[in-house]
């Protein structure tokens, strides 16, 4: 049953707001740099590799769509893992996904400052960098404290500003696409398939954001599955045509150093480069807005479930937002971004996400079994029993096997810290019960 705090949250996120969450979580800084890095190993197969990986990863997304259809409360992965495996699993899942989002926020804030510095010398240097990072972080933090509706509106603006130049680039660039680039001849070889796929999958992670905000979404059991699946499919198709234009415009010997900014420059000169640079800035801004909206709800959900101090579960009496969780997220992300100590954590963020995905997929059988008849009858059911979740589980495990030792070490340290905090809270709770 929802707590008093859960029921006092305002359900101001509709279908489009939920879709903006997914789009901004997935379309961040990666798509502006990934095409060249993938093309180095896959060549003209790169667009199809993006599409194939997206289709395979859709098995994970579909599993989350069913999981989301069982709940109307804030928390997403925290609720799934807690329901199936108990509070320790719920805490660990929420903890690693929260850290992944927080460190990604810090990393992308720095990338935004770098792109702005490329526009003008006025933004270059350590002091302007610090001012940009601080202004963006504080601004997004405050916008989300004021209300989830303002946060969604901010994302909507960023979505329009970043997607429009990309679509224009695709429309102009399609004239360079030939039959040979659309359907390349053999041999069909991809160098370092495991590492290339692990790099490419970074473009698809982040969709779990949508489930975290269920407590503030209108009719979440219906809205979330539709927005999740539709947005991921749309994003995958957008990736395909973007990379298709990239390999059609950029020569093979320039793949390693080229980005979408170079595509814009080739198609429309300095104005095209400027447009894509601004699109990158807005893209990162939208990603940051999505992270600031969703990640604090993970900490809020942990507090709501008694896994963190109740202090984190406070709701602002006027704005009806989890204000303390938002402020903690903003403060921690700002410190990491300004000090640069986030680098190793950012490298491990995708590994942390994959661990969270595995736990959530494994939770589906227990959640199906425990759901009452009314909820089960209205849930989004996957065809084929557990075939689709099993495919998603195998994909996540295979991707984890491609990870480097340094990523595992960083994630292990983070999980250890989280478990220590969890046990401290449990110990404090037991003392209060005895007294």
N, C-alpha and C positions, 0 to 999 in steps of 0.2 A: 504494500500500500504506500502511496506517496506520503511524504512527511508534510508538515505545515509549510516548511520552506518551499518544497517542490510545488505545492498547489498555489503559492503566492507569486510564482514566476509568471510573467506575462507571455502568452503565446502569440508573439508578434512576427514569427517567421513563417511565411507561406511557402508555396511551391517554388516561386522564383527566388526567394531568399535562400531556400535550401539548395537550389541549383547553383546560385552564386557561391555558396560555401564550397561546393565540390569543385567548381571551375577554378576558383581562386586558390584552393588547396593544391590542385594539380598543375595549373598553369602558373608557374612562378618564374624563377630565374633559369631553370634547367633547359627549357625549350629553346632559349636564345643561345645556348652554348653546346647542347648535346648533339645536334645534327652533325657537326663536323667531327666530333669525337667518335661517334658511331660509324660515320662514313669511312673513316680511316681503316676500320676493320671489315666493314660490310659493303663498302662501295655503293653501286647502284641498287643493291638489295636493301639498303637502309630503310626506305619508306615501307617496304613490305615487312621488314623485321620489326619496325615500330608497330605495324598493324597486327602481326602474328602474336607478338608478346602481349599486346593489348587484349586480343581475343582470349588468350590463355589466362591472363590475369583477371579477366572478367569473371572467371569461376570464383575468385576470392570476393569480388565485388557483389556477385549474386548471393553468396553466402551471407554477407553483411546485410544485404537487402532483406533477406528472410529474418535474420536476427533482429533488425530494427523494427520489423512489423509486429514484434511481440511486446514492445515497450512504448510507453508514452512519457517516460521520466528521463531527466538529465543523467548522462553518464556514459551511455554507449558501451564500449568495451569493458568498463568497470562493472557494469551491471551483468553483462554476459558471463564474465569470468567468475564473479562472486556467486551468481546463481548456480553455476555448474560445479565449481571446484572449491568454493569457500572464500572467506575474506582475504586470506593471504594471497591467493591467486588474483583476486580482484584488485587488491592494492598494487601488486607487482605490475599487473597489466596497465593500470591507469598511470602508474609512476613512470614506466619506461616510455609510454606514448607521450605523456606530458613533457618529459625531458627531451624527447625527439622533436616535438613541436617548438619548445622553448629555444633549443639550440639552433634549430632551423631559422627561427625568427631572428636571432642574433646574427647568424651568418648572412641572411638575406638583407638585413639592415645595412651591413657593411657593403654588400654588393650594390645596393641602391646608391650608397654614397660614392662608390667607384664609378658607376654609370653617370651620375650627375657631374663628377669631376671631369669626365671625358667631354662634357658639353661646354664647360667654361673653366678657365683657370680660377675664377672666383670661388668655385667649389673645391678646388684642390688644396691639399695641405691637411695637417692633423687637426687644426682648430676647426675649419669648416666641416671636416668629416665628423668630428664630435658633435658639432651643432646640428648637422643634418640628422644623425642617428638619434640624438636626444629629442629633437623636435618631432620626428616621425613616431618614436616610441611613446612619448608623453601624449602627443595628439591622439593616437589610436587608443591609448589606455583611457584617456578621459572621455573620448567618444563612446566607448563601450560601458563606462561607468554611468554615463547619462542615460543609456537605454539600449536594448538590443536592436530596436528599430533604427536608431542612428547608425549602429554598427552595420546593419544590413544595407542601409542606404549608401554608406561609404563604400561598401563592397560593390554595390551596383554601379556606382560611378567609375570605380577602378576597372570593373569588368568591361564596360563599354569602351573606355579609353585604351585598354590594352588589346582587346580583341579586334576592334575596328582596323587599326593599321596592319595587323596580321592578315586579316581577310583581304584587304586591299593589296597587300604584297602577293598573296596567293593568286588573286584575280589577274594582276599584271604579269606575274611570273608564269602563269599557265601557258602563255604563248611560246615559252621556251621548252615546254615538255614535248618530247617526241615519243614515238612508239618504242624506240630503243631504251629510253630512260624509264618509261612506264612499265614495259615488259622486257627487262634485260635478258640477254642470252647467257648461257652457262659459260664456264663452270660456276656452280652456286656454292661458293665457299665463304665462310665467315671466320676470320682470324680470332682466336681467343673467344670462342662462343660464350663460355661461362661468364668471363669478366665483362664482355660487351653487353650481355643480357642483364647482368647485375647493374651495370651503369645505366642502361636504358630504362630499367624498372623504376629508377628514381623519378622518371616523368609521370609515373602512375600512382605513386604513393601519396597519402594525404586524404584520400576519399573518406576515411573513417571519421573525419571531422563532423560530418553531417549527423552521425548517430549521437554524438556527444550532446547536441543541443535539442534533443527530443522534448525536453521539458518546457522549451520555449517555442516549439513548433506547433502550428495549427494542424490538428488531425494527423499526428506524426505517423501512426501506423499505416496510413494511406499515402501521405505526402512523401515520406522519406524513401521508401523503395522506388517509387517512380522517379523522383528527382535524382536519386543515386545512380540508378542504371542508365537513365537517359543522358545524364550529364557525362558519365564516364564514356559511353559510346560516342557521344558528340565530340568529346575531347580527343579520343583516339583517332577519329576520322580527321579532325583538324590537324593533329600531329602528322598523319599520313600525307596530306596535301602540302603541308609546310616543308617536310623533309623531301618530298618529291620535287618541289620547286628548288630547294637547296641544291640537290645533286644535278639538277638541270641547268642551273645558273653558274655554280662554282665548279671550276676544273678540279680534277682528281688530285693534282699536285698541291692544291691549296686547302684541301679538306682539314688538315691538322690545325691550322691557325685561323680558319674562317669561322665566323658566326653569322647570325641572321642580319646583323648590321651590315656585313659585307654584301649580303644579298640585296638589301635595300639600296646600298650604294651602286651596285651593278645595274639595278633596274631603274633607278630614278636619281642618280647622282647624289650630291650632298644632302638634298632635301629628303631623299629616301633613307639615307643613313640616319639623319636626324629623326625622322618619323619612327624608325624601328628602335632607335635609342630611347626615345620617349616612351614607346610602347613597352620596352623592357623596364623602365622606371615604374610605369603604371602597373605592369604585370607583377613586379615585386611588391609594389604597394598593396595591390589586391591580395596577394599571398599573405603579407603581413597582417592585413585587416582580418582575413579569415582565421589566422592563427590566434590573434588577440581575442577574437570572438569565441573560439571553440576551446582552446587550451585551458583557460581558467575554469571552465565548467568541469574539467576532469578533477581538478583539486576540490572544487565545490562538491562534486559527487562523492569523492573519497570522504570528505567531512560528513556529508549527509548519511553515509553508510557506516559511520563510526570508525573509520580507518585513519583519520587525521583529526586533530583537535577541532571542535565545533566552531572555533573562531573563524576558520576558513569557510564555513557554511553561512556566514552572515549575509543577509540581503538588505540592500539599501532601502530604508523606509519610504523614500520618495520615488526613486527611479526603478525599484523592483529588479535590481541586477545584483549578482554576486560580487559586490564591490571589492571586498577584501581579497578575494581570489584574483580578481582582475589586477588590482594594484600590486600584488605579489608577483604575478606574471610579468607585468610591465617593469617592475624594479629589477627582478633577476635578469630578464632579457637585456635590459639597458646596461647593467654591469658587465655581462658577458660580451656584449657587442662592443663596448668602449674599451675593455681590457684585452680583447682578442683571445681570451682563455677558452673560448668556445670551440676552437678549431678541431681538436680531437673528438669532442663530443659530437660535432656536426658530422664527422666522418662516420661515426658509429650510429647515427640517428636512423638510417634505413634498416640496419640490423635490428635495432630496438623495435622498430615498427613491425618487421617481419615476425619477431618473437611474439608480439602482441596479436598479430593476425593468426598465428598458429594456435594460440590459446583460445581465441574467439571461435575459430572454426571447430576446434575440438569440443567447444562448449555446446554446439548446436544440438546434438542428440539429447542431452540432459534438459535443455530449454524446451525442446519439442515435447518431451515427456512430461515436464512439470507444468506446462501451460494449461490453464483451465479450458473447458470446452468452448466457451464463447470466444476467447481470444484466439484459440487454435482455428476456429472456423473462419475467422476474418483475416488470418495471417497470410502473408505472401509465401506460398509453398513452391519450392523448387521441384521440377520434374526429375524423375529418375532416382528417387530416394536420396541416398548420400553420394551419388556419383559425382555431382558437381563439387560439393565440399571436399571430397577426396582428391579430386584433381587440383583444387586450390591448395590443399595441404601439401601435396607432393611438390608443387611449384615453389611454395615458400621454403620447404626444406631444401630443395635443390639450390635455390638462390642463397640460402644461408651457407651452404657448403662451399660457395664461391667466395665467401668473405675472408678477409685476411685476419691473421692472428691479432694484430693491433686493435682491430675493431671489436673482437671478442673480449679482449682485455678491458677496453674502455667500458663496454656494456656490462661486464661482470662487476666492475667497480661501482657503476651506477646502481645496479640491482642490489648490491650489498649495502650501499648507503640507504636505499629505500627500505630494505628489509629491517635494517637497524632502527630506522625511524618508526616503522610499523610496530616493532616489538616494544619500543619505548612507549608508544601510545597505548598498546594493549596492557602493558604493565601499569600505567597510570590509571587506566580504566578499572583494573582489578583492585587497585588500592582504594579507589573511590567507592567501589561496591562493598568492600570490607568495612569501610568507615561508615 
